[in-house]
Amino acid sequence: MSNETLATYMKVPHVFPFNYKTGYNIYNSVDSEFFNKTSVSLYSPSMVNPKHAPEGKSSLMLQTIVPYHWMNNWGGGDKTQYQQLKQKAMEAMIESTSSLIPGLKECIEFKDAATPLTYERFTQNTDGASSAWSWNPNKKFYKNTMSVNVGTQVKNLYIGSCWAMQIGGVPGALAAAYQCVKKIK
Ligand SMILES: Cc1cc2nc3c(=O)[nH]c(=O)nc-3n(C[C@H](O)[C@H](O)[C@H](O)COP(=O)(O)OP(=O)(O)OC[C@H]3O[C@@H](n4cnc5c(N)ncnc54)[C@H](O)[C@@H]3O)c2cc1C
């Protein structure tokens, strides 16, 4: 699909539809149909920069937040089961996005999927948390989820990364780095 065609369905590069289905529960890690019930966000890097896709084509990332340790942590260590679950999750997300972008499935020339285990491998964050600490409101490390906490119990040791904020992310990392600079300059 060309960037122009994709742009007729997505007016902006990042789109968050809220179309959760009945039975959706982010804390239900044994619901094998979770990916048919969740809402999927869309992000097209090639709409920001056409070089993020081969010439004349587009790129599209589908994302959703998944339950903690879905399906026995993605197959309980069995590689075949892991591949099957990954495939099932990917196809369900493509299927649900096809209701927003008709013909999406037929247009795909290359597809790949990443799971929390993938993020765990790349970031070494527990359970593949994308932005440092857990986002579960019942699992607070810092009292205030939005505060920046660069200090540690070790003198002159500061946290200049997303780990200084409960919800982490790029804004958390930037805010922490800024606070660190102010402390050490
Ligand atoms: C899939 C995914 C999607 C995300 N989406 C968003 C989003 O939409 N918005 C948002 O705000 N955040 C998002 N995040 C989170 C965001 O990317 C991180 O919170 C942020 O990049 C953390 O910045 P940081 O500087 O703390 O750490 P990092 O960006 O992880 O930087 C740490 C660096 O240190 C290097 N390093 C590690 N160990 C060593 C060592 N021993 N020696 C030398 N170097 C080392 C690493 O290679 C890395 O380059 C996402 C994360 C993921 C995984």
The ligand as an SDF file (V2000), in Angstrom:
LIG
                    3D

 53 58  0  0  0  0  0  0  0  0999 V2000
    8.3630   -1.0030   21.9480 C   0  0  0  0  0  0  0  0  0  0  0  0
    8.5340    0.2140   22.7680 C   0  0  0  0  0  0  0  0  0  0  0  0
    7.7190    1.3200   22.5260 C   0  0  0  0  0  0  0  0  0  0  0  0
    7.8670    2.4690   23.2770 C   0  0  0  0  0  0  0  0  0  0  0  0
    7.0580    3.5410   23.0000 N   0  0  0  0  0  0  0  0  0  0  0  0
    7.2280    4.6780   23.6950 C   0  0  0  0  0  0  0  0  0  0  0  0
    6.4330    5.8230   23.3830 C   0  0  0  0  0  0  0  0  0  0  0  0
    5.5860    5.8070   22.4800 O   0  0  0  0  0  0  0  0  0  0  0  0
    6.6130    6.9520   24.1320 N   0  0  0  0  0  0  0  0  0  0  0  0
    7.5420    7.0170   25.1340 C   0  0  0  0  0  0  0  0  0  0  0  0
    7.6840    8.0670   25.7630 O   0  0  0  0  0  0  0  0  0  0  0  0
    8.3150    5.9430   25.4320 N   0  0  0  0  0  0  0  0  0  0  0  0
    8.1900    4.7820   24.7450 C   0  0  0  0  0  0  0  0  0  0  0  0
    8.9630    3.6880   25.0510 N   0  0  0  0  0  0  0  0  0  0  0  0
    9.8870    3.7730   26.2070 C   0  0  0  0  0  0  0  0  0  0  0  0
   11.1390    4.5470   25.8810 C   0  0  0  0  0  0  0  0  0  0  0  0
   11.7200    4.0570   24.6920 O   0  0  0  0  0  0  0  0  0  0  0  0
   12.1260    4.3660   27.0460 C   0  0  0  0  0  0  0  0  0  0  0  0
   11.4720    4.6030   28.2900 O   0  0  0  0  0  0  0  0  0  0  0  0
   13.2760    5.3540   26.8900 C   0  0  0  0  0  0  0  0  0  0  0  0
   13.9520    5.1330   25.6670 O   0  0  0  0  0  0  0  0  0  0  0  0
   14.2440    5.1520   28.0380 C   0  0  0  0  0  0  0  0  0  0  0  0
   15.3270    6.0300   27.8530 O   0  0  0  0  0  0  0  0  0  0  0  0
   16.6170    5.8230   28.7000 P   0  0  0  0  0  0  0  0  0  0  0  0
   17.5860    6.8550   28.2470 O   0  0  0  0  0  0  0  0  0  0  0  0
   16.2660    5.7810   30.1500 O   0  0  0  0  0  0  0  0  0  0  0  0
   17.1420    4.3480   28.3410 O   0  0  0  0  0  0  0  0  0  0  0  0
   17.5460    3.7300   26.9440 P   0  0  0  0  0  0  0  0  0  0  0  0
   16.9120    4.4700   25.8000 O   0  0  0  0  0  0  0  0  0  0  0  0
   17.2790    2.2550   27.0930 O   0  0  0  0  0  0  0  0  0  0  0  0
   19.1150    4.0130   26.8570 O   0  0  0  0  0  0  0  0  0  0  0  0
   20.0320    3.2810   27.5980 C   0  0  0  0  0  0  0  0  0  0  0  0
   21.2710    3.1180   26.7480 C   0  0  0  0  0  0  0  0  0  0  0  0
   22.3140    2.5610   27.5350 O   0  0  0  0  0  0  0  0  0  0  0  0
   22.9820    1.5770   26.7840 C   0  0  0  0  0  0  0  0  0  0  0  0
   23.6120    0.6650   27.7370 N   0  0  0  0  0  0  0  0  0  0  0  0
   23.0380   -0.2900   28.5160 C   0  0  0  0  0  0  0  0  0  0  0  0
   23.9450   -0.9090   29.2610 N   0  0  0  0  0  0  0  0  0  0  0  0
   25.1310   -0.3510   28.9680 C   0  0  0  0  0  0  0  0  0  0  0  0
   26.4530   -0.5620   29.4230 C   0  0  0  0  0  0  0  0  0  0  0  0
   26.7290   -1.4750   30.3520 N   0  0  0  0  0  0  0  0  0  0  0  0
   27.4400    0.1890   28.9070 N   0  0  0  0  0  0  0  0  0  0  0  0
   27.1690    1.1500   27.9810 C   0  0  0  0  0  0  0  0  0  0  0  0
   25.9290    1.3890   27.5120 N   0  0  0  0  0  0  0  0  0  0  0  0
   24.9300    0.6660   28.0060 C   0  0  0  0  0  0  0  0  0  0  0  0
   21.8960    0.9420   25.9440 C   0  0  0  0  0  0  0  0  0  0  0  0
   22.4460    0.3220   24.8140 O   0  0  0  0  0  0  0  0  0  0  0  0
   21.0530    2.1730   25.5720 C   0  0  0  0  0  0  0  0  0  0  0  0
   21.5090    2.7940   24.3980 O   0  0  0  0  0  0  0  0  0  0  0  0
    8.8490    2.5280   24.3030 C   0  0  0  0  0  0  0  0  0  0  0  0
    9.6820    1.4270   24.5390 C   0  0  0  0  0  0  0  0  0  0  0  0
    9.5270    0.2820   23.7890 C   0  0  0  0  0  0  0  0  0  0  0  0
   10.4250   -0.9050   24.0710 C   0  0  0  0  0  0  0  0  0  0  0  0
  1  2  1  0
  2  3  1  0
  2 52  2  0
  3  4  2  0
  4  5  1  0
  4 50  1  0
  5  6  2  0
  6  7  1  0
  6 13  1  0
  7  8  2  0
  7  9  1  0
  9 10  1  0
 10 11  2  0
 10 12  1  0
 12 13  2  0
 13 14  1  0
 14 15  1  0
 14 50  1  0
 15 16  1  0
 16 17  1  0
 16 18  1  0
 18 19  1  0
 18 20  1  0
 20 21  1  0
 20 22  1  0
 22 23  1  0
 23 24  1  0
 24 25  2  0
 24 26  1  0
 24 27  1  0
 27 28  1  0
 28 29  2  0
 28 30  1  0
 28 31  1  0
 31 32  1  0
 32 33  1  0
 33 34  1  0
 33 48  1  0
 34 35  1  0
 35 36  1  0
 35 46  1  0
 36 37  1  0
 36 45  1  0
 37 38  2  0
 38 39  1  0
 39 40  1  0
 39 45  2  0
 40 41  1  0
 40 42  2  0
 42 43  1  0
 43 44  2  0
 44 45  1  0
 46 47  1  0
 46 48  1  0
 48 49  1  0
 50 51  2  0
 51 52  1  0
 52 53  1  0
M  END
$$$$
